Amino acid sequence: MKQPFLHKLEHVQIPVRKLEESIEWYTTNLGFRLQSKSDKNRHAFLTLSEGTMLMLWETLDDSQANFTVNGEIMPVLLFNTTRIHELFQLLKSLGSEITFYQNEGFGWVLKFIDPNGNMLGAIQYN
């Protein structure tokens, strides 16, 4: 069998309107760490303790990292957590739009909108 061409998912990219404000929001509220920033401050790499890097791209385009299924907006990114109820309370206190929050049997699922209109999700498995 041939060796696969791809080895791992290196990073994912999402659009943001204001890079510095977005870095602050993701690091302060969701626990990301700033890994590096481009010289021209157009993009930044953020990391969690595990997993793929998140790249924030500053853009003036009206663009979000979402897709729809039968007209329902779906998140591109879902994160794993063991503190979903605390995360829900924090996001609520920040005024974030919560689009879904319930126990799905296999675990709790939370979907929310970041300040740039990107829908994100979190899962806490039972």
LINHU-V304650 format. One record per residue. N is the residue number from 1. RES is the residue in one small letter. PHI is phi in whole degrees, -180 to 180 (999 if undefined). D_LAST is the distance of its C-alpha to the last C-alpha in Angstrom with 1 decimal. Layout:
n=N res=RES phi=PHI d_last=D_LAST
n=N res=RES phi=PHI d_last=D_LAST
This chain:
n=1 res=m phi=999 d_last=37.6
n=2 res=k phi=-73 d_last=38.0
n=3 res=q phi=-68 d_last=36.0
n=4 res=p phi=-67 d_last=33.6
n=5 res=f phi=-71 d_last=34.9
n=6 res=l phi=-106 d_last=31.6
n=7 res=h phi=-115 d_last=29.6
n=8 res=k phi=-163 d_last=26.8
n=9 res=l phi=-82 d_last=26.0
n=10 res=e phi=-73 d_last=28.2
n=11 res=h phi=-159 d_last=27.4
n=12 res=v phi=-117 d_last=26.7
n=13 res=q phi=-122 d_last=29.2
n=14 res=i phi=-134 d_last=29.0
n=15 res=p phi=-84 d_last=31.9
n=16 res=v phi=-137 d_last=32.6
n=17 res=r phi=-83 d_last=35.7
n=18 res=k phi=-128 d_last=36.3
n=19 res=l phi=-59 d_last=35.1
n=20 res=e phi=-62 d_last=35.6
n=21 res=e phi=-64 d_last=33.9
n=22 res=s phi=-70 d_last=30.9
n=23 res=i phi=-58 d_last=30.7
n=24 res=e phi=-61 d_last=30.8
n=25 res=w phi=-64 d_last=28.0
n=26 res=y phi=-69 d_last=25.6
n=27 res=t phi=-77 d_last=26.5
n=28 res=t phi=-71 d_last=26.7
n=29 res=n phi=-96 d_last=23.7
n=30 res=l phi=-110 d_last=21.1
n=31 res=g phi=87 d_last=22.1
n=32 res=f phi=-71 d_last=24.0
n=33 res=r phi=-118 d_last=27.1
n=34 res=l phi=-75 d_last=30.4
n=35 res=q phi=-87 d_last=31.3
n=36 res=s phi=-165 d_last=34.6
n=37 res=k phi=-133 d_last=36.6
n=38 res=s phi=-70 d_last=39.4
n=39 res=d phi=-59 d_last=43.0
n=40 res=k phi=-95 d_last=43.5
n=41 res=n phi=55 d_last=40.3
n=42 res=r phi=-96 d_last=39.2
n=43 res=h phi=-151 d_last=35.8
n=44 res=a phi=-144 d_last=33.4
n=45 res=f phi=-106 d_last=30.7
n=46 res=l phi=-117 d_last=27.6
n=47 res=t phi=-133 d_last=25.1
n=48 res=l phi=-109 d_last=21.8
n=49 res=s phi=-67 d_last=21.2
n=50 res=e phi=-140 d_last=20.0
n=51 res=g phi=96 d_last=20.6
n=52 res=t phi=-72 d_last=23.2
n=53 res=m phi=-72 d_last=25.7
n=54 res=l phi=-109 d_last=26.0
n=55 res=m phi=-106 d_last=29.6
n=56 res=l phi=-100 d_last=30.9
n=57 res=w phi=-110 d_last=34.1
n=58 res=e phi=-76 d_last=36.4
n=59 res=t phi=-149 d_last=38.1
n=60 res=l phi=-92 d_last=40.2
n=61 res=d phi=-66 d_last=39.2
n=62 res=d phi=-81 d_last=37.2
n=63 res=s phi=-145 d_last=34.2
n=64 res=q phi=-136 d_last=30.4
n=65 res=a phi=-92 d_last=27.7
n=66 res=n phi=-143 d_last=26.3
n=67 res=f phi=-146 d_last=26.9
n=68 res=t phi=-120 d_last=27.0
n=69 res=v phi=-129 d_last=25.9
n=70 res=n phi=51 d_last=28.1
n=71 res=g phi=84 d_last=29.0
n=72 res=e phi=-93 d_last=25.5
n=73 res=i phi=-69 d_last=25.0
n=74 res=m phi=-124 d_last=22.1
n=75 res=p phi=-80 d_last=21.0
n=76 res=v phi=-83 d_last=22.2
n=77 res=l phi=-113 d_last=19.9
n=78 res=l phi=-127 d_last=16.1
n=79 res=f phi=-110 d_last=14.8
n=80 res=n phi=-96 d_last=11.7
n=81 res=t phi=-145 d_last=11.0
n=82 res=t phi=-115 d_last=9.5
n=83 res=r phi=-133 d_last=11.8
n=84 res=i phi=-65 d_last=11.3
n=85 res=h phi=-70 d_last=13.0
n=86 res=e phi=-67 d_last=15.8
n=87 res=l phi=-62 d_last=16.3
n=88 res=f phi=-58 d_last=16.7
n=89 res=q phi=-63 d_last=19.2
n=90 res=l phi=-63 d_last=21.0
n=91 res=l phi=-61 d_last=21.4
n=92 res=k phi=-61 d_last=22.6
n=93 res=s phi=-67 d_last=25.1
n=94 res=l phi=-82 d_last=26.4
n=95 res=g phi=82 d_last=27.1
n=96 res=s phi=-68 d_last=24.9
n=97 res=e phi=-76 d_last=24.5
n=98 res=i phi=-98 d_last=21.0
n=99 res=t phi=-103 d_last=20.9
n=100 res=f phi=-162 d_last=17.4
n=101 res=y phi=-160 d_last=14.7
n=102 res=q phi=-166 d_last=12.4
n=103 res=n phi=-81 d_last=9.2
n=104 res=e phi=-99 d_last=9.7
n=105 res=g phi=95 d_last=7.8
n=106 res=f phi=-80 d_last=5.8
n=107 res=g phi=165 d_last=4.7
n=108 res=w phi=-84 d_last=7.6
n=109 res=v phi=-125 d_last=10.8
n=110 res=l phi=-130 d_last=13.9
n=111 res=k phi=-124 d_last=17.3
n=112 res=f phi=-149 d_last=20.3
n=113 res=i phi=-107 d_last=23.9
n=114 res=d phi=-79 d_last=25.4
n=115 res=p phi=-62 d_last=29.0
n=116 res=n phi=-102 d_last=30.4
n=117 res=g phi=89 d_last=28.8
n=118 res=n phi=-82 d_last=26.2
n=119 res=m phi=-84 d_last=23.0
n=120 res=l phi=-122 d_last=20.0
n=121 res=g phi=-135 d_last=16.3
n=122 res=a phi=-137 d_last=13.1
n=123 res=i phi=-127 d_last=9.5
n=124 res=q phi=-121 d_last=6.6
n=125 res=y phi=-72 d_last=3.8
n=126 res=n phi=-71 d_last=0.0
